Amino acid sequence: MYKDYNYMDSSCFLNYDPFYNPMYENEMMVFKPTCYPYDYMVEDYEEICIKKPKKEYSIKVPEVIGRNASEELLEIIIPFPRGAEAIEIVEVKTEVICDIVEVVRDKVLINGRLHKNILYKTKEDSRYENRCCDDMKIVNGDVRHVSVWVPFSTFINIPGALPGDMYEIEYANADCDQSVDILMDPLPYCHDGITRYQKLREKTIVTIDVKVLRHTQIMIDR
């Protein structure tokens, strides 16, 4: 079949395409595609262009309905045990515990407790000693602690919330920088100038940040 093509003029190769088969018809050169390689290329191209139908799947994802925070001021009076009155507060640690959280229409109801652990110094005795011609005061005592759990209740407005929605506590704490500790009710007798206090007044701001979620069904292609 290829012997017929040896009689082409050399000018025919100026625009020669190797993928086309030149043939003569009516004393004119025409170009007709051969079976190679175009037939195979078309078949491969058709296979590539065939797209498989996509399948749709439904999944459930959490949707954020809303997020908000609330602040509550708690004021408590803590008594110290008799014979172990405080002369100085060493450290106060706080923890906010959310015991019951319920999502209702447009609100989140919270019942919890404020846990405070207070370290303080006590005085058992005091004396003066003469060191280097100066009187030095020495106070002996123990470092004790008192722990309290203060119940509280609050609510947070979240428009769009409904019963049955999920919730997440993003933040629940009481910042020490927003707390006030006041020693009060001192004992009347104080011969060494060191006052012992029978009670502690605590003012603390409790901050709770909550987020409401709801499962939503969406369709994805795979």
C-alpha positions, 0 to 999 in steps of 0.5 A, spaced: 500 500 500 505 504 501 508 503 494 503 508 491 506 514 495 513 514 492 511 518 486 510 524 490 513 530 488 518 533 493 514 539 493 509 535 497 513 535 503 513 542 505 507 541 508 507 534 510 504 531 516 506 524 518 500 523 521 496 523 514 497 519 508 497 523 501 493 520 496 492 522 488 485 524 486 484 527 479 491 529 479 491 533 485 494 531 492 489 530 497 490 528 505 487 522 508 488 520 515 490 513 516 488 508 521 495 509 525 496 513 529 489 517 529 484 511 530 488 509 537 488 516 539 481 517 538 479 511 542 484 513 548 481 520 548 474 517 548 476 513 554 479 519 558 473 523 556 468 518 559 466 521 566 463 516 571 457 518 574 458 521 581 455 518 587 452 523 593 452 521 600 449 525 606 453 526 612 451 530 619 456 535 621 455 540 627 453 547 625 454 553 630 447 556 632 450 561 636 456 563 642 455 568 648 458 569 655 455 571 661 459 574 668 456 573 675 459 577 681 459 572 687 460 575 694 461 570 700 464 571 707 468 565 709 470 564 717 476 561 719 476 556 725 477 559 732 484 559 734 487 559 727 485 566 725 488 569 719 494 574 719 495 574 712 493 571 705 498 567 702 494 564 695 487 563 693 486 558 687 479 558 684 475 553 679 469 554 676 465 547 675 459 547 671 454 541 674 448 542 670 447 545 663 441 545 659 439 548 652 432 551 652 429 556 647 434 562 646 437 560 652 442 556 656 441 555 663 447 553 668 448 551 675 455 550 677 459 551 683 465 556 685 471 552 688 476 556 692 482 554 696 485 559 700 492 558 703 493 563 709 498 564 715 496 563 722 500 566 729 501 561 735 506 566 738 511 572 737 517 574 741 522 579 740 530 578 740 536 583 741 540 582 735 546 587 734 543 592 738 536 592 734 530 588 737 527 583 732 520 580 732 519 573 730 512 570 729 511 563 729 505 559 726 502 555 721 500 555 714 493 553 713 488 552 708 480 553 707 476 550 701 469 552 700 464 550 694 459 556 692 453 554 688 451 559 683 446 559 677 446 563 671 443 563 664 446 565 657 442 568 651 443 565 645 438 566 639 436 560 635 437 555 640 432 549 641 431 544 646 436 538 644 441 542 641 448 540 643 453 545 647 460 546 648 463 550 654 469 554 651 471 558 657 469 557 665 473 560 670 474 566 675 480 571 674 484 572 680 485 579 677 478 580 678 477 578 685 478 582 691 480 579 698 478 583 704 480 580 711 475 582 716 473 582 724 479 582 727 480 580 734 480 586 739 487 584 743 493 584 740 499 586 744 505 585 739 501 589 733 500 583 729 492 583 728 488 576 727 482 576 723 476 571 724 473 572 717 475 573 709 470 577 704 471 574 697 468 578 691 469 574 685 467 575 678 465 568 674 465 568 667 462 562 662 463 562 655 458 557 651 457 555 644 451 551 642 451 546 636 446 542 632 447 537 627 445 538 620 445 533 614 449 535 608 450 532 601 457 531 598 459 528 591 464 522 592 
